Amino acid sequence: MLLVARLYYIDGLSQADVATLAGVSQSKISRMLALARERGIVQISVPEYNPRNTDLERRLYSELRLDEAFVVRAHAGQPTADLRQAVGYFAAPAVARMFKARSTVAVGGGRSIQALVDRMARVDGVSGIIFVQAMGNIDSSPGPYDAIELCGVLARRWGGVFHTLSTPALLPDAATCRRMLRLEQVRAVLDRTSNADLAIVGIGTPEHSVFIERKVLGPADLDRVRKAGAVGEILGRFYDKAGDEVRTPFRQRVVSIGFEELRRVKRVLAVVAGGNRAAAIRAAVRGGLVKSLVIDDEGAKALLGGKQ
């Protein structure tokens, strides 16, 4: 067993070569290696690895005046989908610790938030959490990264309560939206979001908005929000470089927590992967819409290097 372990782990031979030199079958080699680890003949040691880029975190604190920053180390050229998974995996324990017993957590949608939620484990002793859907449904077929689905996952995992917005996020006209907002069922949920202890949101841009991707808004709509000065989108609401909601007809049709209410939430955490949202993040921070940030290091570099 010691010979097999030496040839495989120290000399770096393949299991086939180890079998030849040790005079046993290759199928037996894998069993012997497992037994060697079990008996302590082989002890695997991995040096401590810090997944966080603390230098960039300090710069974000200093330059953007964030309350909290979690910057995940990424690999150059990593596909965006893989980057989201890395950000979610390494940030999940820190974000889970933000959940406090008997608190209210408002949750938006997005793939980066989904990657985070998928990796979050319940913290012992934390119970009685109320999870609130922070925006209506994008369309009639909610996906796994929509707010309604993510709230449900979190509520089940934490054994908490889930309050849902049973309405589309974007209604056909302002009059319909006003009537919807007067409904007690809808109003009560939005009141809870505005009194949340923590809000978790994604950040989009006019070009990278779920409303554009899911064809809820079309090319003409995109052109309209651009001309209005939009650089970012949070919870279905488009905003300009100052972090103020742009004046388009869409703002009167959105069912989600309003920006004035969002600014009053003590802890607003944005979860972002990639460097193509730097201007949108800066504007959100400038406008008091976001107070804490989870991001990868390439995204952080783009954010810190931006002039807008």
C-alpha positions as CSV (number, residue, x, y, z in Angstrom):
1,M,0.0,0.0,0.0
2,L,2.9,2.4,0.8
3,L,4.5,1.5,-2.5
4,V,1.3,2.2,-4.4
5,A,0.8,5.5,-2.6
6,R,4.4,6.5,-3.3
7,L,4.3,5.7,-7.0
8,Y,1.0,7.4,-7.5
9,Y,1.2,10.6,-5.3
10,I,4.9,11.3,-5.2
11,D,6.2,9.9,-8.5
12,G,3.1,11.0,-10.4
13,L,2.7,7.7,-12.3
14,S,-0.7,6.7,-13.8
15,Q,-2.7,4.0,-12.1
16,A,-1.9,1.7,-15.0
17,D,1.9,2.1,-14.5
18,V,1.5,1.7,-10.8
19,A,-0.3,-1.5,-11.3
20,T,2.5,-2.8,-13.5
21,L,5.3,-1.9,-11.0
22,A,3.3,-3.1,-8.0
23,G,2.3,-6.4,-9.6
24,V,-1.5,-6.0,-9.0
25,S,-4.5,-5.3,-11.2
26,Q,-5.4,-1.7,-12.1
27,S,-8.8,-2.1,-10.5
28,K,-7.1,-2.9,-7.2
29,I,-5.0,0.2,-7.4
30,S,-7.9,2.6,-6.9
31,R,-9.1,0.6,-3.9
32,M,-5.6,0.6,-2.3
33,L,-5.3,4.3,-2.8
34,A,-8.7,4.9,-1.1
35,L,-7.6,2.6,1.8
36,A,-4.3,4.5,2.1
37,R,-6.2,7.7,2.6
38,E,-8.6,6.1,5.0
39,R,-5.7,4.7,7.2
40,G,-3.8,8.0,7.1
41,I,-0.9,6.6,5.1
42,V,-1.8,9.4,2.6
43,Q,-2.7,12.8,4.1
44,I,-3.7,15.5,1.6
45,S,-2.9,19.0,2.6
46,V,-3.9,22.1,0.6
47,P,-2.5,25.5,1.5
48,E,-5.1,28.1,2.6
49,Y,-6.6,29.9,-0.3
50,N,-8.4,33.3,0.1
51,P,-11.0,33.6,-2.6
52,R,-11.4,37.3,-1.9
53,N,-9.4,40.1,-3.4
54,T,-9.0,42.2,-0.2
55,D,-7.0,44.9,-1.9
56,L,-9.8,45.7,-4.4
57,E,-12.3,45.5,-1.5
58,R,-10.4,48.2,0.4
59,R,-10.4,50.4,-2.7
60,L,-14.1,50.0,-3.2
61,Y,-14.7,51.0,0.4
62,S,-12.5,54.0,0.0
63,E,-13.5,55.2,-3.5
64,L,-17.1,54.3,-3.6
65,R,-17.9,54.6,0.1
66,L,-19.6,51.2,0.2
67,D,-20.7,49.7,3.5
68,E,-19.6,46.2,2.4
69,A,-17.7,44.8,-0.5
70,F,-17.0,41.2,-1.4
71,V,-14.7,40.8,-4.4
72,V,-14.2,37.2,-5.7
73,R,-11.0,36.3,-7.5
74,A,-11.7,35.2,-11.1
75,H,-9.7,33.7,-13.8
76,A,-8.9,35.6,-17.0
77,G,-11.2,34.7,-19.9
78,Q,-13.7,32.9,-17.6
79,P,-17.1,32.6,-19.4
80,T,-19.8,34.8,-17.8
81,A,-21.9,31.7,-16.8
82,D,-18.9,30.2,-15.0
83,L,-18.0,33.6,-13.5
84,R,-21.5,33.8,-12.0
85,Q,-21.1,30.4,-10.4
86,A,-17.7,31.3,-8.9
87,V,-19.1,34.6,-7.5
88,G,-22.2,32.8,-6.1
89,Y,-20.1,29.9,-4.5
90,F,-17.6,32.0,-2.7
91,A,-19.9,34.9,-1.7
92,A,-22.7,32.6,-0.4
93,P,-21.4,32.1,3.2
94,A,-20.8,35.8,3.7
95,V,-24.3,36.8,2.4
96,A,-26.0,34.0,4.4
97,R,-24.5,35.6,7.6
98,M,-26.3,38.8,6.7
99,F,-29.7,37.1,7.3
100,K,-30.8,37.8,10.8
101,A,-33.5,36.1,12.9
102,R,-37.0,37.6,12.5
103,S,-35.8,40.0,9.8
104,T,-37.3,40.9,6.4
105,V,-35.4,40.2,3.2
106,A,-36.5,41.7,-0.1
107,V,-35.3,39.7,-3.1
108,G,-35.0,40.7,-6.8
109,G,-34.2,38.5,-9.7
110,G,-31.2,37.7,-11.9
111,R,-28.8,34.9,-12.8
112,S,-26.1,36.2,-10.5
113,I,-28.5,36.2,-7.6
114,Q,-29.6,32.7,-8.6
115,A,-26.0,31.4,-8.5
116,L,-25.7,32.9,-5.0
117,V,-29.0,31.5,-3.7
118,D,-28.2,28.0,-5.1
119,R,-25.0,28.0,-2.9
120,M,-26.4,29.5,0.3
121,A,-26.9,27.2,3.3
122,R,-29.1,28.0,6.3
123,V,-27.3,29.4,9.3
124,D,-28.0,27.6,12.5
125,G,-30.1,29.5,14.9
126,V,-31.5,32.0,12.3
127,S,-35.2,31.6,11.9
128,G,-38.4,33.6,11.5
129,I,-37.2,35.4,8.3
130,I,-39.8,36.9,6.0
131,F,-38.8,36.8,2.3
132,V,-40.5,39.3,0.1
133,Q,-40.6,39.4,-3.7
134,A,-39.3,42.9,-4.6
135,M,-40.7,43.1,-8.1
136,G,-43.5,41.6,-10.1
137,N,-43.2,38.7,-12.5
138,I,-41.3,39.4,-15.8
139,D,-43.7,37.2,-17.8
140,S,-46.2,34.3,-17.5
141,S,-43.4,31.7,-17.4
142,P,-41.1,32.5,-14.4
143,G,-37.6,31.1,-14.8
144,P,-35.3,29.8,-12.0
145,Y,-33.7,33.2,-11.7
146,D,-36.9,35.2,-11.3
147,A,-37.6,36.9,-8.0
148,I,-40.7,34.7,-7.3
149,E,-38.7,31.5,-7.7
150,L,-35.7,32.7,-5.7
151,C,-37.9,33.9,-2.8
152,G,-39.5,30.5,-2.7
153,V,-36.2,28.7,-2.6
154,L,-34.9,30.8,0.3
155,A,-38.2,30.6,2.3
156,R,-38.1,26.8,2.1
157,R,-34.4,26.5,2.9
158,W,-34.7,28.8,6.0
159,G,-38.1,27.7,7.0
160,G,-39.3,31.2,6.6
161,V,-42.4,33.0,5.3
162,F,-42.7,34.1,1.6
163,H,-44.8,37.1,0.4
164,T,-45.3,37.1,-3.3
165,L,-46.4,39.9,-5.7
166,S,-49.1,38.2,-7.8
167,T,-48.8,40.7,-10.7
168,P,-46.7,41.3,-13.8
169,A,-43.7,43.6,-13.3
170,L,-44.6,45.8,-16.2
171,L,-48.3,46.5,-16.8
172,P,-49.8,47.7,-20.1
173,D,-50.5,51.3,-19.0
174,A,-50.2,53.7,-16.1
175,A,-54.0,53.5,-15.2
176,T,-53.8,49.7,-14.9
177,C,-50.7,50.0,-12.7
178,R,-52.4,52.6,-10.4
179,R,-55.4,50.2,-10.0
180,M,-53.1,47.3,-9.3
181,L,-51.1,49.3,-6.7
182,R,-54.3,50.1,-4.8
183,L,-55.1,46.4,-4.3
184,E,-54.5,45.5,-0.6
185,Q,-52.7,42.3,-1.5
186,V,-50.1,44.2,-3.7
187,R,-49.8,47.2,-1.5
188,A,-49.1,45.1,1.6
189,V,-46.3,43.3,-0.1
190,L,-44.6,46.5,-1.4
191,D,-45.0,48.0,2.1
192,R,-43.0,45.1,3.5
193,T,-40.3,45.5,0.9
194,S,-39.8,49.2,1.8
195,N,-39.4,48.2,5.4
196,A,-37.0,45.4,4.7
197,D,-33.8,44.9,6.7
198,L,-31.9,43.7,3.7
199,A,-32.6,43.9,-0.1
200,I,-30.7,41.7,-2.6
201,V,-30.8,43.1,-6.1
202,G,-29.3,42.6,-9.5
203,I,-28.1,45.5,-11.8
204,G,-28.9,45.6,-15.5
205,T,-28.2,48.0,-18.3
206,P,-30.5,49.1,-21.1
207,E,-28.6,46.7,-23.3
208,H,-28.5,43.9,-20.7
209,S,-31.9,44.0,-19.1
210,V,-34.1,41.0,-18.5
211,F,-37.0,43.0,-19.9
212,I,-35.2,43.3,-23.2
213,E,-33.9,39.7,-23.1
214,R,-37.4,38.3,-22.5
215,K,-38.9,40.7,-25.1
216,V,-41.2,42.4,-22.7
217,L,-39.6,45.6,-24.1
218,G,-38.6,45.9,-27.7
219,P,-36.0,47.8,-29.7
220,A,-38.1,51.0,-29.8
221,D,-38.5,50.8,-26.0
222,L,-34.7,50.3,-25.6
223,D,-34.1,53.4,-27.8
224,R,-36.5,55.4,-25.6
225,V,-34.8,54.6,-22.3
226,R,-31.4,55.3,-23.8
227,K,-32.5,58.7,-25.1
228,A,-33.9,59.5,-21.6
229,G,-30.3,59.0,-20.3
230,A,-30.6,55.5,-18.7
231,V,-27.4,53.8,-17.8
232,G,-28.8,51.1,-15.5
233,E,-31.8,49.1,-14.3
234,I,-32.7,47.8,-10.9
235,L,-36.0,46.0,-10.2
236,G,-37.4,47.0,-13.6
237,R,-36.7,50.7,-13.0
238,F,-34.2,52.5,-15.3
239,Y,-32.0,55.2,-13.9
240,D,-29.5,57.8,-15.1
241,K,-25.9,58.7,-14.1
242,A,-27.1,60.3,-10.9
243,G,-29.0,57.2,-9.9
244,D,-32.4,58.9,-10.5
245,E,-35.2,57.1,-12.3
246,V,-35.4,58.3,-15.9
247,R,-38.7,60.0,-17.0
248,T,-40.2,57.6,-19.5
249,P,-43.8,56.1,-19.6
250,F,-42.4,52.9,-18.2
251,R,-41.8,54.3,-14.7
252,Q,-45.6,54.6,-14.3
253,R,-46.1,50.9,-15.3
254,V,-43.6,49.1,-13.1
255,V,-44.7,47.1,-10.0
256,S,-41.7,46.9,-7.7
257,I,-40.3,48.7,-4.8
258,G,-39.7,52.4,-5.7
259,F,-36.4,54.1,-5.6
260,E,-37.3,56.4,-2.7
261,E,-38.3,53.3,-0.6
262,L,-35.2,51.4,-1.7
263,R,-33.0,54.2,-0.5
264,R,-34.5,53.8,2.9
265,V,-33.6,50.2,3.2
266,K,-30.6,50.0,5.5
267,R,-28.7,47.2,3.6
268,V,-29.1,47.0,-0.2
269,L,-26.8,44.4,-1.6
270,A,-26.1,44.2,-5.4
271,V,-24.8,41.0,-6.9
272,V,-23.0,41.4,-10.2
273,A,-20.7,39.3,-12.4
274,G,-18.6,40.8,-15.1
275,G,-17.2,44.2,-16.0
276,N,-19.9,45.4,-18.4
277,R,-22.0,47.1,-15.7
278,A,-19.4,49.4,-14.3
279,A,-21.3,52.7,-15.2
280,A,-24.6,51.2,-13.9
281,I,-23.0,50.2,-10.6
282,R,-21.4,53.6,-10.1
283,A,-24.6,55.4,-10.8
284,A,-26.6,53.1,-8.4
285,V,-24.0,53.8,-5.6
286,R,-24.0,57.5,-6.4
287,G,-27.8,57.6,-6.2
288,G,-27.9,55.7,-2.9
289,L,-29.7,52.7,-4.5
290,V,-26.9,50.3,-3.6
291,K,-24.9,50.2,-0.4
292,S,-23.1,46.9,-0.6
293,L,-21.7,44.9,-3.4
294,V,-20.7,41.3,-4.4
295,I,-18.6,41.3,-7.6
296,D,-15.7,39.5,-9.3
297,D,-12.3,41.1,-9.4
298,E,-12.4,41.9,-13.1
299,G,-15.7,43.6,-12.6
300,A,-14.2,45.5,-9.6
301,K,-11.3,46.7,-11.7
302,A,-13.6,47.9,-14.4
303,L,-15.7,49.7,-11.8
304,L,-12.6,51.4,-10.2
305,G,-11.1,52.3,-13.5
306,G,-14.3,54.0,-14.8
307,K,-14.6,57.7,-15.0
308,Q,-18.3,57.9,-15.3
